[in-house]
Amino acid sequence: MTVCPICRRAPAVPEYRPFCSRRCADVDLGRWMKGVYVLPGEPRDEAGSDAQED
């Protein structure tokens, strides 16, 4: 059985799997948005990432 990665309870509502509730899903989303979780890789220049090079 999988457990909620935020609070370690058993998932109760299939709609929010792998989380046990909307609250835990929102906590996880907030962590991604704040930059707590990051994917490894080269740092990129945020200001010029969409600009075309001449």
Stockholm file with secondary structure:
# STOCKHOLM 1.0

chainA/1-54         MTVCPICRRAPAVPEYRPFCSRRCADVDLGRWMKGVYVLPGEPRDEAGSDAQED
#=GR chainA/1-54 SS CCCCTTTCCCCCCGGGTTSSSHHHHHHHHHHHHHTSSCCCSCCCCTTTSSSCCC
#=GC SS_cons        CCCCTTTCCCCCCGGGTTSSSHHHHHHHHHHHHHTSSCCCSCCCCTTTSSSCCC
//
